[in-house]
Amino acid sequence: MRLLHTMLRVGDLQRSIDFYTQVMGMNLLRKTENPEYKYTLAFVGYGNNPDHAELELTYNWGVENYDMGSAYGHIAIGVPDAYAACEKIRAAGGKVTREAGPVKGGSTVIAFVTDPDGYKVELIQRDWQ
């Protein structure tokens, strides 16, 4: 088995595509519209399935916001330098909601960013050398 994608419902598809591509550095992999059922899907990511999991952005026509509820946590993205990633994201207009630093009770460096719809994205510093 392999994780293929995670779906997020978004209120403004272009705004979300811009955030994930221009701020988070992902690529727009494909986009499809379904006029009969009034929704559009955009898949973004750092690579294609099956080698990389993707993020499916779902826009239900005419729905501008969603109740986040209390069950959703966050998406996690590995980065080589969380401090530099925060600076780059902030410079691109992204909202850093937890500055880079060690996780409470540990030494792993993390940070959090919030996307335009309020979804949390955790940045986890990883050494890939």
C-alpha positions as CSV (number, residue, x, y, z in Angstrom):
1,M,0.0,0.0,0.0
2,R,1.1,3.6,-0.6
3,L,-0.3,7.0,0.4
4,L,-1.5,8.7,-2.8
5,H,-3.0,12.0,-1.9
6,T,-4.8,14.0,0.8
7,M,-7.8,16.1,-0.2
8,L,-8.6,19.6,1.2
9,R,-11.7,21.5,0.3
10,V,-10.9,25.1,-0.5
11,G,-12.9,28.2,-0.9
12,D,-10.9,29.9,-3.7
13,L,-9.1,27.4,-6.0
14,Q,-6.8,29.8,-7.6
15,R,-5.8,31.4,-4.3
16,S,-4.9,27.9,-3.0
17,I,-3.1,26.9,-6.1
18,D,-1.0,30.1,-5.8
19,F,-0.2,29.4,-2.2
20,Y,0.9,25.9,-2.7
21,T,2.9,26.6,-5.9
22,Q,4.3,30.1,-5.3
23,V,4.7,30.0,-1.5
24,M,5.2,26.3,-0.7
25,G,7.1,25.5,-3.9
26,M,4.9,22.7,-5.2
27,N,4.0,22.2,-8.8
28,L,0.5,22.2,-10.3
29,L,0.3,18.6,-11.5
30,R,-3.1,18.5,-13.1
31,K,-6.5,20.1,-12.9
32,T,-9.9,18.8,-13.9
33,E,-13.4,20.2,-13.9
34,N,-16.7,18.4,-13.5
35,P,-19.5,20.8,-14.6
36,E,-22.2,18.1,-14.1
37,Y,-21.4,17.9,-10.4
38,K,-20.1,21.4,-10.0
39,Y,-16.6,20.9,-8.7
40,T,-13.0,21.4,-9.8
41,L,-10.0,19.4,-8.7
42,A,-6.4,20.6,-8.7
43,F,-3.5,18.3,-7.7
44,V,-0.3,19.8,-6.4
45,G,2.9,18.3,-5.1
46,Y,6.6,18.0,-5.3
47,G,6.3,15.1,-7.7
48,N,3.7,12.7,-9.2
49,N,2.1,9.5,-7.9
50,P,3.2,6.9,-7.1
51,D,6.6,8.2,-6.2
52,H,5.3,11.2,-4.2
53,A,2.0,11.8,-2.4
54,E,-0.1,14.6,-3.8
55,L,-2.4,17.2,-2.3
56,E,-5.9,17.3,-3.9
57,L,-7.5,20.8,-3.7
58,T,-11.2,20.4,-4.2
59,Y,-13.3,23.4,-5.0
60,N,-17.1,22.9,-4.8
61,W,-18.5,25.6,-7.0
62,G,-20.1,28.4,-4.9
63,V,-18.7,27.3,-1.5
64,E,-16.3,29.9,-0.2
65,N,-15.5,28.5,3.3
66,Y,-15.8,25.4,5.4
67,D,-16.1,24.7,9.1
68,M,-12.7,23.3,10.1
69,G,-14.0,21.1,12.9
70,S,-11.8,19.8,15.6
71,A,-10.5,16.5,14.2
72,Y,-8.1,17.8,11.5
73,G,-4.5,18.4,12.5
74,H,-2.1,19.3,9.8
75,I,-0.1,18.3,6.7
76,A,3.6,17.7,7.3
77,I,6.4,18.6,4.8
78,G,10.0,17.8,5.3
79,V,12.5,20.6,4.7
80,P,16.3,20.7,4.9
81,D,16.3,24.0,6.9
82,A,13.1,25.0,8.7
83,Y,14.5,28.5,9.6
84,A,15.3,29.3,6.0
85,A,12.0,27.8,4.8
86,C,10.1,30.2,7.2
87,E,12.0,33.2,5.8
88,K,11.3,32.1,2.2
89,I,7.6,31.5,2.9
90,R,7.2,34.8,4.7
91,A,9.0,36.6,1.9
92,A,6.5,35.0,-0.6
93,G,3.5,36.3,1.4
94,G,2.9,33.1,3.5
95,K,1.8,33.2,7.1
96,V,4.2,31.6,9.6
97,T,2.2,30.8,12.7
98,R,4.9,29.0,14.7
99,E,8.5,30.1,14.1
100,A,11.1,27.4,13.5
101,G,12.6,25.9,16.7
102,P,12.8,22.6,18.6
103,V,9.6,20.8,19.3
104,K,8.5,20.9,23.0
105,G,10.2,18.1,24.8
106,G,12.5,17.2,21.9
107,S,15.2,18.3,19.6
108,T,13.5,18.1,16.2
109,V,13.2,21.5,14.6
110,I,9.6,22.3,13.4
111,A,7.6,25.3,12.3
112,F,4.0,25.9,11.2
113,V,2.5,27.8,8.3
114,T,-1.2,28.4,7.7
115,D,-2.7,28.3,4.2
116,P,-5.3,30.7,2.9
117,D,-8.2,28.5,4.0
118,G,-6.8,28.1,7.6
119,Y,-5.2,24.6,7.1
120,K,-2.0,24.1,9.1
121,V,1.2,22.9,7.4
122,E,4.0,21.7,9.6
123,L,7.6,22.0,8.4
124,I,9.9,19.3,9.8
125,Q,13.6,19.8,9.4
126,R,15.2,16.7,8.0
127,D,18.9,16.0,7.1
128,W,18.9,14.3,3.7
129,Q,22.7,14.3,3.3
